[in-house]
């Protein structure tokens, strides 16, 4: 247990529903078959011959050695993608045929969903039930969605003054460089790859070094579905080497990145200094979850708990600032503490486990540092605050009360299972405080009053506002941030704009029948 100057309330802090310290880990029911780069339709070693370890966050043990990409591997992948775009069949293929390949791919993923869910859990640490029952079905749904768009992308006929026929063409942008994070490896693959392929582009995708395994697996399934070589290339490696090379590459036409705001700044700078390629950024967040006085407190507690602790708190849009009206604050706080103490933490392969380990040692230590910061800044530690077990990267579900807006735990993106509960008096006050952040990714509102809901949804400066729900990620709902939470939108019709160029074509008309 971490101790500091802040107070610790209650006698039952360690009574979590867990056996992480003593339990035997389940052996995952899947083999790791793909660890090399996928370039031009073939699995190949890194040009340097180097590999790096992939870990099981339940124990910290190495489960595979993966090809370590650098600038030369990115060059090879971009060259393959360039040739596939300029000379290959993909952008010249009929949209209907592209749609059929995307659908065949989705069917193959569905067929192999058990293995993919197990591999995702093994490499990432998220609960298997979450991966199998929520994320894999959403992955399949996303590719069905984008397959449906492939043959519905078209331009317009534009009326113009004078004797001219004007049309607009929506053309694929070219080679898309994509960099995905480690918290939702498969879902982020779908968010990036789906719209890019539907629009007729080719891709070089760099996986997160922590979680390279599922992207390689599904890329193999894409080629089984009939995707031509060079259209989708996957390189594993580190950000400062492979990632920087991709962002800086002069032959990449478009860049999409999901990750931290600090890294997003670097990516944007590298893109600008190279060939000024357009960049889509989905970055950090510090989302408010606002509990009004009129709501059902039990439901509010459960929803706020889910909004923060989902995916071990490793969610960019997590409701990590829980604002509670002063009239219901004490009741909400006590019930939130009890809910956190009931949270089941342990081996994510075990049925009923709600929370697995953090992704790696670095993230684990970062979360513990923020918890120490909360204690040192005189927030009250209601429960949690320490490590669970003696192996892996398990963190106790942690709840702080008496949190002030200027504390680091209320300002910075912790990316862990740490709930900060703040008190507010009225709507005008909470709007100002909720918006007083450099982020603007998402927000949650819990109220029975439609007028309150309407006021808050329009006043909050965030890309998504969930009312009496949270983390609803339908394929058609756009997702992205205001302010330093990013540029552009992913999912839905808006995501297609990221991967298309608009061309105006003007031709004269002689003796037109009409204008």
N, C-alpha and C positions, 0 to 999 in steps of 0.2 A: 504494500500500500504506500502511495506517495503521500508524504506529509509536508506541510508548509505553513505559512502564516495564516492562510484563510481557515475559516472554521469548517468542521466536519459534523454534519447533523445526523443523529440517529445511531442506533446500535447494531443495525443489521446490514451493514454495508457489503459484507462479503457473501451474503446469502443469494448468490446467483444460481439459476438453474443450469448448472454446468458440471461436467466431469472432465474438462479439458486437461487437467493436471495429470490424470491417471489413465485415461481411456486409451485403448489400443486403436490405432488408425486403421480404417478400412482400406484394403488394397483396391485401387480403382479398376473397374472392369473394362479397361481399354488399353490398347497398345499404342506407343508413340512411334509412328511410322514415317513421319515427314519432318525432317530437321534441316534440309538444305534450302537454298534460295530456289524459287521457281522463276526462271527466266526463259522467255521464248518457248514456253510449253514444256521445259525440261527442268528437273531438279538437278541443281549443280552446286558444287562446293564454292565457298568464298574464294575469290581470286588469290587472297593471301594464304588460304588454307586454314585460317584461324577459326576457332569456335568460341562460344561463350555458354555458360551454364544456364539452364532453365530450372527453377526451383519449385518445390512443393511448399507453399507457405504454411501448411499445417505443421511442418517439422523443420523447414529450412534446408532439407536435403535436396541434392541435385537429382533431377529425374531425366535430364537429357542434355546433350551438348548440341548447340544449334550454330549453323554457319554464321559467322560474324561479318556482316557486310560493311564495306567502306566505299570511298569514292569510285573505285574501279568497278565494283559490283553495281553501283547506281548507274554508271556510264553504260554498262552492258544492258541493264534493264531498260534504260531510256532509249537506247539504240533499237532494242527489240520493239518497244512500244511505238517509236517513231516510224519504223518500217511498217508495222502492222496498221498504223493509221494512214500513212501516205500511200502504201502499195497494197495493203492487205484487204481482205474481204469485209472486215467488220463495219466501217463507216459506209461502204458501198452496198452492204447487205440490206435487203428490204427490212423496214422496221418490224414487219410481221415476223420475219425469220429471227430477228434479234429477240423479239418477245418470246418465241417458242423456246429458244435456248435458255432464257431466264426462267421460264416455267419448268423446263426439264431439270434445271439446276435446283430449283426449289423442291421439286419432288425427290431428288436425290438426298438433299439435306434432311428432308422429313424421314426418309428411309433410314438414314444414319444418325438420327437425332439423339438416340441413347448414347452412342459413342461420343458424339460431339459434346453433349452435356457433361459427360464424365470427364472428358479432356479439359473442358472449360473450368470445371470445379477443381480438378487436380492442379492446374497451372495457375489458377486465379484465387481459389479459396472461397468463392461464393457458394452458398448452399446449393446442393445438387437439385433439390426440388424447385428452387428458383430458376436455375438454368434450364431444367427439363420442361417445367410446366408453364413458364412465363417467357423466357428469353428465346428458346428455340422456336416455339410457335410464332413469336413476333418476328423473328428472323425470316421465317418462311413467308409470313404475311407481307413483310416489306418487299420481298422479291416478287411476289404475286402483284403487289401494288405497282412496282416499277415496270414489270412486264406489261401491265395494262397501259402504261403511259407510252411505251415505245412507239406505237403506231398512231399516236394522237398528238404528236408534236408537230406543229405547223405554223406558218406565218399568216399574214393578212394581206388583203387587197386594200390599198390606201387611196382614198380620193385626193386628188391634187388639182390645183388651179392649172388650167391650160390643157393642151392636147398631149397628155402623157399617161401611160399605164404604170402604176407603182405597186410593187409587191414587196413584202418582207419575207426573207428566208431565215429560218432558225437552224443554224448549222452547228455541228459539234465543234468544240473549242480546240480539240487536238489531244495532246498527251497530258493527262492529269496526274500530278504527283499528290499522293495522299498519305498522311501520317496519322495513325490512330493510337489511342491511349490504351492503358492496361485495365481500366475498371470494368468496361463492357466490351471485351475484344470482338465478339461476334456481332453484337448489335452495331458497334461503330463500323465494322466492316460493311454491314448492310447499308447503313446511312451514307457511306461514302461511295461504295462500289455500285449500288443499285442505280442511282440517278445518272452517274457517269456513263455506265454501259447503255442504259436506256436511250441516252442522247447520242450514242454512237462514238464515244470517245475510247481511247485506250488508256491504260493505267499502269503506274508504278506505285505500289503501296508499300510503305515501310511500317512494320509492326512495332509495337512497344517491346523493348528488350525483355521486360518481365513476362510477357505473355505472347510468344510468337506461334504457339503450337496449333491453335484452332484455325487461324487464318491460312496456314499452309495446307491443313486438311481440306478446308472447303474450297481452296483454290484448285486442288486436285479434282474435286468433284465438279468444278466448273468445266474443266477440260473433258471430263467424262460426258458432260452434257452437250459437248460440241463446240465449246468456245475455241476459236482459232488461236494458234500459238502467237504469243506476243501481245495479245489484247490485254491480259491481266498478268502482271509480273509482281512477285512478292519478294521483298528483300528484308531480312531481319538484321538488326544492328542497333547501334547506339545513336542518340540524338546528335552529339557533337561531330560525329563522323558521317554515318549514312544519312541521317536526317538533314544535316547542314548541306551535304552534297546534293540532296534532292531539292531542297529549297533554293539553292544557288544555281541550279543547272540551267544553262542557256537554252536547252532544247525541250524544257518542260513548259507547257503553255498555260497551266492552271495549277494552283496549289490549294489543298484543303487540309486543315490541321485541327485536331481536337486535343486539348491539354491545358496546361496552366497558363495564366495570363503572362507571366514572365517569359516563358518559352515562346508564347505567341508573338510577343514583341520581337524576339530574335528572328523568328520565321518570317515575319512581315518585312523586317529590315533586309534580310538576305534576299527575299524575292524582289524587293525594290532595287537593290544594288546590282542585281543580275540583269534580267530582261524585263523588269517591271510587270511580271506575271500577276494576274489577279489572284487574290487570296481570300478564301473563306475561313473564318476562325470561329471555333466554338470553345470558349475559354472558361475561366473560373467563375464561381458564384458565392454569394453569402446571402442566401434567399431568406426573406422573412416569412414566418408562418404566424398569421394574426388570428388570435382566438378572441372573439367578441363575447360580451357578457350574456348574450341571449341564447347561446348554443348549448346543446347537450354536452355536458362536461365529459362524461365517459367516452362519448364518441370523439370529442375533440382530443382527449388524451391519446386515444388509440391512433388517430390520424396523425397527430403531431409526432408520436413515437415512430410511426412508419416513415413519415417524411424525413426524419433525421437518421434513423438507424438502418434503413434499407441499404443493402449491399455493403454492410459494415461501415456505413457512413461515407463510403467512397463513391459519392455521387455529386457531380458538379452542381446540380440544382437542389441539393439537400436543403430541407427547411431548417437551417442551422441557427437561425435567430428566432426563437419562439417568443413572440410578444403576446402577453396575456393581460386582459383587462383586470384592473385592480380589484374589482368586486368578486371575481372568481379565481384570483391568483392563488390564494392559499390552498383551496380545494384542488385546483389543477396541479399544483406543485406536488402535493402529497400523493395524488393518484399517479402522476408521472413517475415519481420515484418508485412506487410499488410496481408499476409496469416494467420499468427498467430492471428491477430486481428479479422479475419473473422471466426475463428474456433468456432464451435457451442458447447458450454459446458452446460450441464444441466442434467435433469433426463434421465438416459440411456434407459428408456423404451419409451421415446418419439421419434417419427420418425424424422430423420434428425439430431439428436444429434450425434456429433462426439466424444465427450469426456465426460466421467462420472467422478465420484470421485476417489480419491486414495483409496487404500484398507482399511486403518484404520488410527486411530489417530497417531500411531507411524510413519507410512510411510509419512503421511501428514506433520508432524512436521519435519521429516528428510529432505524432499524436501525444506521446507521453510528455514531450516538452511543452506542448500547448496546455496540457492538463496542469503541469507545474506552474505555468504562467497564470492560469486561472486562479490557482490557490494563492500564489504570490501577490496577485492584484486584489485579494480579499473578496473574491466571489466565494459563495458557500458551496462546498462539495457535498451534495446530498447523497450520492452513492457512487461507487466505482472508483476510478482514479488510478488503477494499477494494471499490472499484467495478470493474465489468467494462465495458470499452468507453468511448466518449466521448459517447454519446447514450442517451437513455432511462434507465431506473431499474434496471439490472442490478447485483446484489450477488453477489460471490463466495461460494460455499458455504463456510461458516466453521465451524471446530471448535475449541472450547476444552477443554483439560484442566486438572487441578488447580483445579477450580472448588469454591468453598466456599459453604455454604448462605446466608451473609450477603451475598454479592455481588449486585448488582442484576441481573446476567444470570441468576442463579438464583432471583430473587424476582419480577421484573417480567415481564409478557407482552410479549415483543419483537415478535412477529408478523413474523418474518423468518427467513431461512435461517441461523440461528446455533444450533449444537448445543453444549450445555454438558454435559460428562461428569464425573460425580462418583463417588467411590469409597465403598463401604460394606463393613462386616465381617459383619453377621448380620441375620437377618430382623427381630428386634425393633428394631434400630437403624434400619433403612431404613423401617419402618412409621412410626416417630416422625418421621423427617426428611421422608418423603413427605407426611405429613399436616400438617407445620408450614408451612402456607401459607394465605392468605386465600381461595384458590380451591379448588374441588372439582368440576371439570367432568368429567374423565376420568382414566384411568390405564391403563398397559400392564404386563403381567407376562409374562416369558419364562422358562419353566421346564419340565422334564420331570416334576417331582415333583407329583403330584396333591395331596398334603398341603400342600406349600408354596403351590400355587395357591389352594387353599381358604382357607388362613390369610390370604393377602394380599387376595384378593377381598372377604373379609368385613371386614378391618381397614381397608382404604383408604377414606377418606371422599370418594367421588367418585360422580357419577351414572352413569358407565359405566366398567366395567373390562374391557378386552380381554385375553384370555389367549392367548398365542402367535399373535396377530393384532393389527391396529390399523385404525382408520378403517373399520369395517364399518358401513355406514349403511343397513341394510335398512329398508323403509318401515314395518315393524311394530315395530321396536325403538325404545323411548322414549329420548329424549335430553334432558338437562338437568343442572343442577348442584346441588351442595351449597354451603353457605356463600355467599360473594360471587360465585359463578358463576351465580346466577340463582334464579328462582322458577318452579315448574311444569315440565311436560314437553312436548316436541314429538314428533311422529310417534307411530305406534301408537295403541292404543285410548285411552291417557291424554290424548292431545292433544284429543280430543273434549270432555273435561271443561272445557277452556278456553272453549268457545263455547256452553255449554248452561246454562240455569237449571233447577233442580229445583223443581217445584211439587207440594205435597201437596194432594189433593182428598179431602175427607171428607164422606160423605153418610150419613144415618141409614137403618137397615134396619128395616122393620116386619114382624114375623112371619117372620124368615128361616128357610129350611129348614135352614140350617147356618151356622156362624160360622167 
